[in-house]
């Protein structure tokens, strides 16, 4: 928690940018012209990178950085 705002960063493998965007839109978020997806008193920034998981296997890792009021996180796990 910083300045009364909750900041969370999570990384996922096996989840596409489109799937994450669809999920966040389903939670009431809207895609903006800039990077973030914005909802009621929250926003999420999405980014991807390719990471090695073995000597010859690479996966896309999706990073979600979510910022919102502590109240907007109630009900989420």
Secondary structure, DSSP 8 states (H G I E B T S, - for coil): -BTTEEEEEEEEES--HHHHHHHHHHTT-EE-SSS-EEETTEEEEEEEEEEESSSS-EEEEEEEEEEEEGGGGTT--
